[in-house]
Structures are given as structure tokens and as C-alpha cells.
């Protein structure tokens, strides 16, 4: 190929990192040409080169086609020979060829639904409790008054919703109070779930 970009490992281009990545570059480039428009590629690598591989993948597939960096825990035993840190993770970079790729949700099984129950005979069916806390925002810091008049102060960061939204969720019983009224419980209904995220 005339003017091939694969003939020189120059510092001026993104795939100048290591012999391994230089060797991978033409293979990844070829893989992109072989993928269908709705195709996706997964590339596995260790922590030493994951940043550099990300640069290479951005160069070949385009940064806008990055889908995910999947972390894989490959062991749990300490590795004393590595020095001060024992590394237990590798990485799998996922890139789509184009926005024609459609990541589907996973099918739910009965085993995924074991944590859902209906102890209060809620008409909406089985549910499980969910977290209400998120990141700090001053306008979402307020007290919640329980049915008996007790005061529940906000968590350290804030509540997840506005005071008006919480009040509506209390009225529809999506949010209930613990027996001692010291905390609120958010209900996540099984009937509202369509599958599992990847």
C-alpha cells in the first residue's frame, strides 16, 4: 500500500507506545474494515498499556465510538513479586464501528428477581429497597417530616429528589418510612424493570 501508515513507529503518531501496540495497530485497523457498521470490538490488555491502547483505539475507531472500559478481576491472591501493589485487574476496551451498534439489555431470570418481595401487599407488586443518596446540591438539603411528626435530616450529601418530588413519592407510597421512622425507604418495583444492564 503506497504511503502506508504502518511502516514507522514515530513519536508523532498516536500508536507510538510499545512494540506490542505497534504490532497490534495494523491488526486493529484491519479489524475495523472487516466489522459491519453495527459491529463492535473488544480488546483485552493489562494496566501497563490500557491508556496507550485507548489512544490507539481512539485514533482508529474515533473517540466518539468508545463504548466502555470493562474491568476484569482475574485473581484475588496477593502477588508478592510485583512490589508494593498487587495488581488483580485487566481491562477490555469496547468500541463500536458506528452509532448503528445497538447495545441490548440482558434478559432477566427468576434468579435475578430473588431480592424482590411484597411484604406490605403493595398493589404495584414485588419491590426492593433502593438508595436515595446522591451528590451534594444545596437546594436538595431539607428535613422530611414523618407521619407521626418526627424529623429525618438529610444525609451528608443531600436527598436525591426535590422536596416536592419526595412528597409525591410518599403520597404514592413509592417512598415509605422505616418502622421507627428514622429513615426513608425507596421502592424499586419489579414491574418497572425490562431487563438487566450489561
Short mmCIF file of the C-alpha atoms (twelve columns), coordinates in Angstrom:
data_MODEL
# 
_entry.id   MODEL 
# 
loop_
_atom_site.group_PDB 
_atom_site.id 
_atom_site.type_symbol 
_atom_site.label_atom_id 
_atom_site.label_alt_id 
_atom_site.label_comp_id 
_atom_site.label_asym_id 
_atom_site.label_seq_id 
_atom_site.Cartn_x 
_atom_site.Cartn_y 
_atom_site.Cartn_z 
_atom_site.pdbx_PDB_model_num 
ATOM 1   C CA . UNK A 1   0.000   0.000   0.000  1 
ATOM 2   C CA . UNK A 2   1.531   3.285   -1.101 1 
ATOM 3   C CA . UNK A 3   2.135   5.709   1.764  1 
ATOM 4   C CA . UNK A 4   1.322   3.042   4.344  1 
ATOM 5   C CA . UNK A 5   0.852   4.321   7.895  1 
ATOM 6   C CA . UNK A 6   2.155   1.007   9.251  1 
ATOM 7   C CA . UNK A 7   5.802   1.362   8.267  1 
ATOM 8   C CA . UNK A 8   7.144   3.647   11.002 1 
ATOM 9   C CA . UNK A 9   6.759   3.774   14.771 1 
ATOM 10  C CA . UNK A 10  7.057   7.556   15.074 1 
ATOM 11  C CA . UNK A 11  6.520   9.683   18.165 1 
ATOM 12  C CA . UNK A 12  4.352   11.960  16.049 1 
ATOM 13  C CA . UNK A 13  1.534   9.427   15.815 1 
ATOM 14  C CA . UNK A 14  -0.720  8.003   18.492 1 
ATOM 15  C CA . UNK A 15  0.404   4.397   18.203 1 
ATOM 16  C CA . UNK A 16  3.987   5.137   19.296 1 
ATOM 17  C CA . UNK A 17  3.933   3.412   22.671 1 
ATOM 18  C CA . UNK A 18  5.398   -0.078  22.652 1 
ATOM 19  C CA . UNK A 19  6.366   -2.839  20.277 1 
ATOM 20  C CA . UNK A 20  3.237   -4.707  21.293 1 
ATOM 21  C CA . UNK A 21  0.907   -1.826  20.376 1 
ATOM 22  C CA . UNK A 22  2.854   -1.141  17.182 1 
ATOM 23  C CA . UNK A 23  2.303   -4.760  16.232 1 
ATOM 24  C CA . UNK A 24  -1.400  -4.557  17.160 1 
ATOM 25  C CA . UNK A 25  -2.075  -1.369  15.202 1 
ATOM 26  C CA . UNK A 26  -2.398  -2.844  11.670 1 
ATOM 27  C CA . UNK A 27  -4.452  -5.757  13.016 1 
ATOM 28  C CA . UNK A 28  -6.868  -3.373  14.741 1 
ATOM 29  C CA . UNK A 29  -7.058  -1.248  11.618 1 
ATOM 30  C CA . UNK A 30  -7.884  -4.345  9.559  1 
ATOM 31  C CA . UNK A 31  -10.444 -5.445  12.167 1 
ATOM 32  C CA . UNK A 32  -12.272 -2.151  11.743 1 
ATOM 33  C CA . UNK A 33  -12.542 -2.620  7.994  1 
ATOM 34  C CA . UNK A 34  -13.913 -6.150  8.498  1 
ATOM 35  C CA . UNK A 35  -16.567 -5.088  11.015 1 
ATOM 36  C CA . UNK A 36  -20.122 -4.450  9.890  1 
ATOM 37  C CA . UNK A 37  -21.446 -0.953  10.508 1 
ATOM 38  C CA . UNK A 38  -23.352 -2.249  13.536 1 
ATOM 39  C CA . UNK A 39  -20.337 -4.236  14.744 1 
ATOM 40  C CA . UNK A 40  -18.400 -3.888  17.988 1 
ATOM 41  C CA . UNK A 41  -14.879 -4.919  19.032 1 
ATOM 42  C CA . UNK A 42  -13.475 -5.937  22.438 1 
ATOM 43  C CA . UNK A 43  -9.716  -5.600  23.028 1 
ATOM 44  C CA . UNK A 44  -8.151  -7.045  26.175 1 
ATOM 45  C CA . UNK A 45  -4.969  -5.638  27.775 1 
ATOM 46  C CA . UNK A 46  -3.291  -5.140  31.155 1 
ATOM 47  C CA . UNK A 47  -2.946  -1.921  33.138 1 
ATOM 48  C CA . UNK A 48  0.507   -1.086  31.748 1 
ATOM 49  C CA . UNK A 49  -0.831  -0.267  28.296 1 
ATOM 50  C CA . UNK A 50  -4.556  0.417   28.760 1 
ATOM 51  C CA . UNK A 51  -4.121  4.188   28.475 1 
ATOM 52  C CA . UNK A 52  -1.992  3.878   25.368 1 
ATOM 53  C CA . UNK A 53  -4.352  1.339   23.823 1 
ATOM 54  C CA . UNK A 54  -7.196  3.782   24.416 1 
ATOM 55  C CA . UNK A 55  -5.276  6.370   22.375 1 
ATOM 56  C CA . UNK A 56  -4.723  3.856   19.586 1 
ATOM 57  C CA . UNK A 57  -8.387  2.819   19.575 1 
ATOM 58  C CA . UNK A 58  -9.451  6.471   19.521 1 
ATOM 59  C CA . UNK A 59  -7.182  7.015   16.529 1 
ATOM 60  C CA . UNK A 60  -8.563  4.033   14.607 1 
ATOM 61  C CA . UNK A 61  -12.221 3.914   15.636 1 
ATOM 62  C CA . UNK A 62  -12.761 7.509   16.743 1 
ATOM 63  C CA . UNK A 63  -13.178 8.707   20.311 1 
ATOM 64  C CA . UNK A 64  -16.918 9.113   19.741 1 
ATOM 65  C CA . UNK A 65  -17.211 5.335   19.211 1 
ATOM 66  C CA . UNK A 66  -15.869 4.382   22.643 1 
ATOM 67  C CA . UNK A 67  -18.483 2.247   24.420 1 
ATOM 68  C CA . UNK A 68  -16.951 1.042   27.698 1 
ATOM 69  C CA . UNK A 69  -13.822 0.129   29.618 1 
ATOM 70  C CA . UNK A 70  -14.677 -3.203  31.224 1 
ATOM 71  C CA . UNK A 71  -12.561 -4.108  34.264 1 
ATOM 72  C CA . UNK A 72  -11.939 -7.823  34.817 1 
ATOM 73  C CA . UNK A 73  -10.727 -9.092  38.205 1 
ATOM 74  C CA . UNK A 74  -8.567  -12.034 37.181 1 
ATOM 75  C CA . UNK A 75  -7.324  -13.073 40.635 1 
ATOM 76  C CA . UNK A 76  -7.745  -12.400 44.350 1 
ATOM 77  C CA . UNK A 77  -4.490  -13.821 45.730 1 
ATOM 78  C CA . UNK A 78  -1.684  -11.426 46.632 1 
ATOM 79  C CA . UNK A 79  1.183   -11.229 44.162 1 
ATOM 80  C CA . UNK A 80  4.235   -10.507 46.263 1 
ATOM 81  C CA . UNK A 81  6.593   -10.414 43.283 1 
ATOM 82  C CA . UNK A 82  5.010   -7.222  41.907 1 
ATOM 83  C CA . UNK A 83  6.362   -4.963  44.642 1 
ATOM 84  C CA . UNK A 84  4.275   -2.530  46.636 1 
ATOM 85  C CA . UNK A 85  0.998   -3.078  44.725 1 
ATOM 86  C CA . UNK A 86  -0.601  -6.394  43.944 1 
ATOM 87  C CA . UNK A 87  -2.476  -5.965  40.663 1 
ATOM 88  C CA . UNK A 88  -5.573  -8.092  40.171 1 
ATOM 89  C CA . UNK A 89  -7.309  -6.431  37.218 1 
ATOM 90  C CA . UNK A 90  -7.097  -6.398  33.455 1 
ATOM 91  C CA . UNK A 91  -9.067  -4.239  31.044 1 
ATOM 92  C CA . UNK A 92  -11.235 -4.820  27.987 1 
ATOM 93  C CA . UNK A 93  -11.870 -1.794  25.796 1 
ATOM 94  C CA . UNK A 94  -15.094 -1.864  23.817 1 
ATOM 95  C CA . UNK A 95  -15.544 0.246   20.657 1 
ATOM 96  C CA . UNK A 96  -18.359 0.328   18.135 1 
ATOM 97  C CA . UNK A 97  -17.702 0.869   14.444 1 
ATOM 98  C CA . UNK A 98  -20.524 3.398   14.210 1 
ATOM 99  C CA . UNK A 99  -23.643 4.550   16.016 1 
ATOM 100 C CA . UNK A 100 -25.520 1.774   14.186 1 
ATOM 101 C CA . UNK A 101 -24.446 -0.523  17.034 1 
ATOM 102 C CA . UNK A 102 -27.340 -1.166  19.431 1 
ATOM 103 C CA . UNK A 103 -26.436 -2.474  22.882 1 
ATOM 104 C CA . UNK A 104 -29.349 -4.568  24.100 1 
ATOM 105 C CA . UNK A 105 -30.339 -5.139  27.705 1 
ATOM 106 C CA . UNK A 106 -29.888 -8.631  29.135 1 
ATOM 107 C CA . UNK A 107 -32.813 -10.933 29.799 1 
ATOM 108 C CA . UNK A 108 -33.930 -11.224 33.414 1 
ATOM 109 C CA . UNK A 109 -34.281 -14.661 35.019 1 
ATOM 110 C CA . UNK A 110 -36.091 -15.784 38.159 1 
ATOM 111 C CA . UNK A 111 -32.742 -15.758 39.954 1 
ATOM 112 C CA . UNK A 112 -32.352 -12.018 39.288 1 
ATOM 113 C CA . UNK A 113 -35.698 -11.388 40.957 1 
ATOM 114 C CA . UNK A 114 -34.950 -13.131 44.267 1 
ATOM 115 C CA . UNK A 115 -34.448 -9.829  46.082 1 
ATOM 116 C CA . UNK A 116 -37.936 -8.585  45.214 1 
ATOM 117 C CA . UNK A 117 -40.868 -9.272  47.526 1 
ATOM 118 C CA . UNK A 118 -44.135 -7.712  48.622 1 
ATOM 119 C CA . UNK A 119 -44.213 -7.698  52.433 1 
ATOM 120 C CA . UNK A 120 -46.743 -4.846  52.593 1 
ATOM 121 C CA . UNK A 121 -49.103 -6.169  49.887 1 
ATOM 122 C CA . UNK A 122 -48.333 -3.224  47.623 1 
ATOM 123 C CA . UNK A 123 -50.783 -3.186  44.722 1 
ATOM 124 C CA . UNK A 124 -47.886 -2.483  42.338 1 
ATOM 125 C CA . UNK A 125 -46.385 -5.859  43.152 1 
ATOM 126 C CA . UNK A 126 -42.950 -7.057  44.344 1 
ATOM 127 C CA . UNK A 127 -40.305 -4.442  45.126 1 
ATOM 128 C CA . UNK A 128 -36.902 -3.973  46.724 1 
ATOM 129 C CA . UNK A 129 -35.432 -1.012  48.544 1 
ATOM 130 C CA . UNK A 130 -33.041 1.327   46.757 1 
ATOM 131 C CA . UNK A 131 -30.600 4.069   47.662 1 
ATOM 132 C CA . UNK A 132 -31.795 7.656   47.906 1 
ATOM 133 C CA . UNK A 133 -28.478 9.475   48.386 1 
ATOM 134 C CA . UNK A 134 -26.536 11.146  45.582 1 
ATOM 135 C CA . UNK A 135 -24.026 14.018  45.249 1 
ATOM 136 C CA . UNK A 136 -24.100 17.334  47.081 1 
ATOM 137 C CA . UNK A 137 -26.521 20.054  45.954 1 
ATOM 138 C CA . UNK A 138 -27.554 22.786  48.417 1 
ATOM 139 C CA . UNK A 139 -31.112 23.104  47.107 1 
ATOM 140 C CA . UNK A 140 -31.783 19.438  47.854 1 
ATOM 141 C CA . UNK A 141 -30.971 19.661  51.535 1 
ATOM 142 C CA . UNK A 142 -34.119 19.723  53.680 1 
ATOM 143 C CA . UNK A 143 -35.819 17.875  56.519 1 
ATOM 144 C CA . UNK A 144 -38.504 15.263  55.930 1 
ATOM 145 C CA . UNK A 145 -41.377 15.124  58.411 1 
ATOM 146 C CA . UNK A 146 -42.694 11.610  59.136 1 
ATOM 147 C CA . UNK A 147 -46.412 10.770  59.627 1 
ATOM 148 C CA . UNK A 148 -46.002 10.954  63.409 1 
ATOM 149 C CA . UNK A 149 -44.136 14.263  63.254 1 
ATOM 150 C CA . UNK A 150 -40.575 13.004  63.605 1 
ATOM 151 C CA . UNK A 151 -37.847 14.788  61.654 1 
ATOM 152 C CA . UNK A 152 -35.477 12.963  59.303 1 
ATOM 153 C CA . UNK A 153 -32.474 15.103  58.450 1 
ATOM 154 C CA . UNK A 154 -30.844 14.778  55.013 1 
ATOM 155 C CA . UNK A 155 -27.819 12.547  54.506 1 
ATOM 156 C CA . UNK A 156 -24.367 14.123  54.361 1 
ATOM 157 C CA . UNK A 157 -24.589 14.914  50.647 1 
ATOM 158 C CA . UNK A 158 -28.298 15.528  50.001 1 
ATOM 159 C CA . UNK A 159 -31.555 13.870  49.037 1 
ATOM 160 C CA . UNK A 160 -31.921 12.552  45.507 1 
ATOM 161 C CA . UNK A 161 -35.082 14.472  44.651 1 
ATOM 162 C CA . UNK A 162 -36.650 17.838  45.356 1 
ATOM 163 C CA . UNK A 163 -38.911 18.253  48.381 1 
ATOM 164 C CA . UNK A 164 -41.966 18.316  46.114 1 
ATOM 165 C CA . UNK A 165 -40.960 15.113  44.329 1 
ATOM 166 C CA . UNK A 166 -40.341 13.309  47.622 1 
ATOM 167 C CA . UNK A 167 -43.756 14.390  48.859 1 
ATOM 168 C CA . UNK A 168 -45.393 12.930  45.731 1 
ATOM 169 C CA . UNK A 169 -43.480 9.680   46.132 1 
ATOM 170 C CA . UNK A 170 -44.608 9.479   49.768 1 
ATOM 171 C CA . UNK A 171 -48.205 10.004  48.675 1 
ATOM 172 C CA . UNK A 172 -47.962 7.229   46.052 1 
ATOM 173 C CA . UNK A 173 -46.077 5.029   48.573 1 
ATOM 174 C CA . UNK A 174 -43.015 4.715   46.333 1 
ATOM 175 C CA . UNK A 175 -41.225 6.097   49.387 1 
ATOM 176 C CA . UNK A 176 -42.150 4.635   52.778 1 
ATOM 177 C CA . UNK A 177 -40.768 5.093   56.288 1 
ATOM 178 C CA . UNK A 178 -38.908 2.565   58.385 1 
ATOM 179 C CA . UNK A 179 -40.810 1.201   61.383 1 
ATOM 180 C CA . UNK A 180 -39.002 3.567   63.774 1 
ATOM 181 C CA . UNK A 181 -39.382 6.465   61.284 1 
ATOM 182 C CA . UNK A 182 -35.668 7.257   61.342 1 
ATOM 183 C CA . UNK A 183 -35.134 6.758   57.609 1 
ATOM 184 C CA . UNK A 184 -36.994 6.609   54.325 1 
ATOM 185 C CA . UNK A 185 -37.094 3.584   52.026 1 
ATOM 186 C CA . UNK A 186 -37.364 3.918   48.272 1 
ATOM 187 C CA . UNK A 187 -39.255 1.147   46.482 1 
ATOM 188 C CA . UNK A 188 -37.956 -0.173  43.163 1 
ATOM 189 C CA . UNK A 189 -40.747 -2.188  41.581 1 
ATOM 190 C CA . UNK A 190 -40.039 -5.351  39.643 1 
ATOM 191 C CA . UNK A 191 -42.863 -4.487  37.246 1 
ATOM 192 C CA . UNK A 192 -40.965 -1.396  36.033 1 
ATOM 193 C CA . UNK A 193 -37.832 -3.346  35.027 1 
ATOM 194 C CA . UNK A 194 -37.435 -4.603  31.475 1 
ATOM 195 C CA . UNK A 195 -34.090 -6.403  31.772 1 
ATOM 196 C CA . UNK A 196 -30.540 -6.100  33.059 1 
ATOM 197 C CA . UNK A 197 -27.862 -3.651  32.028 1 
ATOM 198 C CA . UNK A 198 -24.709 -5.172  30.564 1 
# 
